[in-house]
Amino acid sequence: MSLGDGQSQSNGDPTRPDDGGYGGTGQTRTRYHDQGNSGLYGGARRTKSSRGMVTAVGVVVLLIAAIAFANRGGDDSSTSTTSSTAGSGSGSDSANQPDTAATAASGEQPVTKKAAGIPSGFAHDRQGVQSAAANYAVSLGSTGMYRKDSRDKIVDALFTTEAAAKLKAPLDKAYSASLLTRLGLDANGNAPEGSTFVSRVTPVGTKTVAYGDTTATVEVWYVGLSGIAGETSTSPVTSSWNTWTYDMRWSGDDWKIVSYSEKDGPNPVPGDDKASTSDEISKAIDEYGGFTYAR
């Protein structure tokens, strides 16, 4: 799932109640497994041709120049610490604690405000840039990217001014009428009557690849849902696993994206869960709320 594939979350589908933000903070994301039974919803995994086309366009535009990190660091896996409670700070207690992971919970609230419905105002540190990257992935994977008005707002909110200005025209071309038609949408990005367009991204983890005072490179591993939930849909909602890499810059009072790239996986072994019906998928999309993602 990437720019141009059936991503969902935020306020993308005008026919559905909005959750109040392009980041989909009012909806959770649930994985539904693929089944070959035509009476169930979730057929073969969708091809990634449209996604690859849009990602390629975006990468070409946004790779303005490779950011040189003078103080490039390694993996952020050892940066998290566990606070000790009174009387429990002995060395033996610490030794019994599991090794902290790149996305181990910090206990810090990521943000308290939004811009264009997207969480904003992240901390100027490693935890802040990871939280920003996770939340930005949610917005870039939303149905809002399939409508020009909301897409422009998302791009303006997440990218540096220079990157946003260069990205909009190529994205308009990538999210063309022919692409929307292939996905089963109309020219405005709407699903057929009685159907639900699904496009969501759920971050599974983040990792700081490099960090400096004003620049950082962050990877976001995520599972995406994309497709159209409907009895007559030829693009059933399926899941995919991908990793986005963001080059980010501290701009003003927040982290912004300068460029990005994407790769497939890591992909877990699919489970044996029975695929849900289209009605169940549509109901879940409407009813389940989401989160502001924290490092």
KEDRENMI-900649 format. One line per 5 residues: number of its first residue (from 1); their letters; for each residue x, y, z of C-alpha. Coordinates in Angstrom, 2 decimals. Example, Ala and Ser with C-alpha at 12.3 -4.5 7.8 and 13.67 -1.06 7.14 Angstrom:
2
1) as) 12.30:-4.50:7.80; 13.67:-1.06:7.14 .
***
This chain:
295
1) mslgd) 0.00:0.00:0.00; 1.44:3.34:-0.96; 0.57:6.51:-2.74; -1.70:5.35:-5.49; -2.83:2.02:-4.08 .
6) gqsqs) -6.16:1.59:-2.32; -5.15:3.16:0.98; -7.65:4.22:3.52; -8.14:5.80:6.72; -8.79:9.38:7.07 .
11) ngdpt) -11.57:11.20:5.51; -11.31:9.90:2.02; -14.72:8.52:1.18; -17.20:11.41:1.00; -20.07:8.94:1.23 .
16) rpddg) -18.98:7.79:4.68; -19.04:9.66:8.02; -15.77:11.47:8.54; -13.68:10.89:11.62; -12.38:14.44:11.64 .
21) gyggt) -8.95:14.09:10.12; -7.03:12.92:7.11; -4.92:10.74:9.37; -7.79:8.44:10.19; -7.44:9.03:13.92 .
26) gqtrt) -11.07:8.06:14.34; -10.67:4.61:12.87; -8.71:1.51:13.68; -7.28:-0.75:11.09; -7.98:-4.45:10.99 .
31) ryhdq) -6.32:-7.07:8.84; -8.55:-9.39:6.82; -7.02:-12.47:5.26; -7.28:-13.56:1.69; -9.61:-16.45:0.79 .
36) gnsgl) -10.41:-18.05:-2.51; -14.09:-18.70:-1.71; -16.12:-16.52:-4.04; -18.89:-16.33:-1.47; -16.57:-14.59:0.97 .
41) yggar) -14.90:-11.24:0.70; -11.17:-11.04:0.18; -10.10:-12.62:-3.12; -6.64:-12.69:-4.63; -4.07:-10.15:-3.55 .
46) rtkss) -4.23:-7.04:-5.68; -1.45:-6.22:-8.06; 0.84:-3.37:-7.17; 1.16:-1.80:-10.60; -0.75:1.36:-9.71 .
51) rgmvt) 1.08:1.66:-6.42; 4.44:1.24:-8.05; 3.62:3.86:-10.66; 2.65:6.48:-8.09; 5.53:5.67:-5.77 .
56) avgvv) 7.99:5.90:-8.63; 6.65:9.30:-9.64; 6.80:10.54:-6.07; 10.30:9.29:-5.48; 11.62:10.85:-8.68 .
61) vllia) 10.11:14.19:-7.71; 11.01:14.13:-4.05; 14.55:12.88:-4.37; 15.65:16.45:-4.91; 18.98:15.74:-3.37 .
66) aiafa) 20.19:13.03:-1.05; 20.39:14.47:2.44; 23.90:14.16:3.84; 23.79:13.41:7.55; 27.02:14.68:9.05 .
71) nrggd) 26.26:12.95:12.31; 24.55:9.91:10.79; 23.80:7.42:13.49; 22.97:3.76:13.50; 19.78:2.00:14.50 .
76) dssts) 17.79:3.57:17.30; 17.18:0.27:19.04; 19.03:1.21:22.20; 17.68:4.70:22.78; 14.58:3.81:24.80 .
81) ttsst) 14.89:3.63:28.57; 12.61:2.16:31.21; 11.76:4.45:34.12; 12.25:2.87:37.54; 9.72:3.18:40.31 .
86) agsgs) 10.80:3.92:43.85; 12.62:0.98:45.39; 12.89:-0.97:42.13; 15.93:0.53:40.48; 18.44:-2.16:41.34 .
91) gsdsa) 20.79:-3.50:38.76; 19.25:-6.97:39.03; 15.82:-5.59:38.18; 17.22:-3.81:35.17; 18.97:-6.94:34.02 .
96) nqpdt) 15.67:-8.80:34.03; 14.07:-6.29:31.69; 13.79:-7.32:28.00; 15.91:-5.44:25.51; 14.09:-2.34:24.32 .
101) aataa) 13.08:-2.37:20.68; 13.12:0.46:18.16; 9.46:1.11:18.85; 9.27:0.24:22.54; 6.62:2.38:24.22 .
106) sgeqp) 8.08:5.48:25.82; 5.04:6.58:27.80; 5.26:10.03:26.26; 2.22:11.62:24.62; 3.22:12.25:20.99 .
111) vtkka) 1.22:15.45:20.35; -1.71:17.49:21.61; -2.71:19.33:18.44; -3.50:18.81:14.76; -2.94:20.59:11.46 .
116) agips) -5.47:19.93:8.69; -6.82:17.11:10.84; -3.40:15.44:11.06; -1.44:15.11:14.33; 1.27:17.78:14.46 .
121) gfahd) 3.78:19.43:16.76; 6.00:16.41:17.36; 8.98:16.57:19.68; 12.36:17.61:18.32; 14.02:14.30:19.15 .
126) rqgvq) 14.23:10.68:17.97; 10.96:9.68:19.56; 9.26:12.69:18.00; 10.45:11.99:14.47; 9.40:8.34:14.73 .
131) saaan) 5.93:9.32:15.96; 5.66:11.86:13.16; 6.64:9.28:10.52; 4.09:6.76:11.80; 1.24:9.27:11.79 .
136) yavsl) 2.24:10.67:8.41; 2.16:7.15:6.95; -1.46:6.83:8.11; -2.42:10.00:6.24; -0.48:9.10:3.09 .
141) gstgm) -2.27:5.75:3.10; -5.74:7.24:3.43; -8.65:7.60:1.01; -8.06:11.35:1.15; -5.16:10.88:-1.25 .
146) yrkds) -7.63:9.94:-4.01; -9.31:13.36:-4.06; -7.37:16.41:-5.20; -8.70:18.82:-2.59; -7.86:16.61:0.37 .
151) rdkiv) -4.66:15.32:-1.26; -3.27:18.84:-1.58; -4.03:19.53:2.09; -2.30:16.32:3.17; 0.78:17.06:1.06 .
156) dalft) 0.99:20.64:2.36; 0.71:19.44:5.95; 3.29:16.63:5.76; 6.00:17.77:3.34; 8.42:20.66:3.33 .
161) teaaa) 7.21:23.64:1.30; 9.67:22.90:-1.49; 8.85:19.20:-1.68; 5.10:19.82:-1.59; 5.28:22.31:-4.45 .
166) klkap) 7.15:19.85:-6.65; 5.03:16.85:-5.70; 1.49:18.05:-6.39; 1.52:18.06:-10.20; 3.04:14.57:-10.51 .
171) ldkay) 0.56:13.25:-7.96; -2.33:14.78:-9.91; -1.07:12.91:-12.94; -0.55:9.69:-11.02; -4.00:9.73:-9.44 .
176) sasll) -5.53:10.02:-12.87; -9.07:9.23:-13.94; -7.82:6.04:-15.55; -6.22:4.91:-12.29; -9.41:5.60:-10.35 .
181) trlgl) -11.40:3.68:-12.95; -9.09:0.69:-12.65; -9.63:0.76:-8.89; -13.40:0.83:-9.38; -13.82:4.48:-8.33 .
186) dangn) -15.46:7.40:-10.08; -13.61:10.57:-11.14; -14.01:12.01:-7.61; -12.58:8.96:-5.88; -15.94:7.59:-4.75 .
191) apegs) -16.90:3.92:-4.68; -20.07:2.72:-6.44; -23.32:3.21:-4.57; -23.74:0.58:-1.89; -19.98:-0.06:-1.68 .
196) tfvsr) -17.23:1.19:0.62; -13.80:2.29:-0.58; -11.19:1.07:1.89; -7.67:2.42:2.13; -5.88:2.28:5.46 .
201) vtpvg) -2.38:1.98:6.82; -1.55:0.59:10.26; 2.03:1.20:11.40; 3.51:-1.91:13.00; 6.83:-0.36:13.98 .
206) tktva) 9.27:2.45:13.26; 13.05:2.71:13.24; 15.44:5.63:13.14; 18.04:4.84:10.49; 19.87:8.15:10.91 .
211) ygdtt) 19.39:11.17:13.15; 20.84:14.65:13.29; 19.74:17.90:14.89; 17.72:18.97:11.87; 17.53:15.83:9.69 .
216) atvev) 16.53:12.21:10.12; 15.78:9.07:8.14; 12.98:6.92:9.52; 11.52:3.61:8.38; 7.87:2.71:8.98 .
221) wyvgl) 6.84:-0.93:8.67; 3.12:-1.18:8.11; 0.19:-3.33:7.03; -2.22:-1.80:4.55; -5.81:-2.54:3.61 .
226) sgiag) -7.05:-1.61:0.17; -10.00:-2.33:-2.08; -13.74:-1.87:-2.38; -16.12:-3.64:-0.01; -19.26:-4.50:-1.94 .
231) etsts) -21.15:-7.52:-3.22; -20.34:-6.70:-6.85; -16.80:-5.44:-6.27; -14.05:-6.73:-8.53; -11.40:-5.20:-6.23 .
236) pvtss) -11.95:-6.91:-2.87; -10.29:-5.54:0.25; -6.93:-7.24:0.71; -3.93:-6.69:2.96; -0.29:-6.03:2.10 .
241) wntwt) 2.90:-5.45:4.09; 5.38:-2.74:3.17; 8.04:-0.44:4.57; 8.20:3.27:3.86; 11.46:5.18:4.30 .
246) ydmrw) 11.19:8.91:4.96; 13.94:11.50:4.79; 12.72:14.15:7.22; 13.74:17.64:8.22; 12.99:19.78:11.24 .
251) sgddw) 11.14:22.73:9.68; 9.65:25.52:11.76; 8.30:23.69:14.80; 7.69:20.23:13.40; 9.13:17.36:11.37 .
256) kivsy) 8.40:17.41:7.64; 9.02:14.90:4.85; 11.62:15.79:2.23; 11.57:12.53:0.24; 10.41:8.96:0.59 .
261) sekdg) 10.75:5.50:-0.91; 9.00:2.17:-0.41; 9.80:-1.53:-0.43; 7.71:-4.67:0.00; 7.58:-6.52:3.32 .
266) pnpvp) 8.67:-7.88:5.66; 5.72:-10.23:5.07; 4.48:-12.57:7.81; 3.06:-15.99:6.97; -0.68:-15.57:6.25 .
271) gddka) -3.00:-17.06:8.85; -5.90:-19.40:8.30; -8.62:-16.93:9.24; -11.83:-17.07:7.25; -12.38:-13.97:5.13 .
276) stsde) -15.28:-11.76:6.22; -18.23:-10.77:4.06; -18.38:-7.39:2.34; -21.04:-6.23:4.81; -18.80:-7.10:7.74 .
281) iskai) -15.89:-5.23:6.19; -18.00:-2.13:5.51; -19.40:-2.18:9.05; -15.93:-2.50:10.54; -14.63:0.42:8.49 .
286) deygg) -17.50:2.60:9.73; -17.42:1.59:13.38; -13.84:1.02:14.50; -11.91:4.07:15.67; -8.18:4.71:15.49 .
291) ftyar) -5.22:6.20:17.25; -2.54:8.85:17.26; 0.61:6.76:16.97; 3.40:7.28:19.50; 6.98:6.09:19.49 .
***
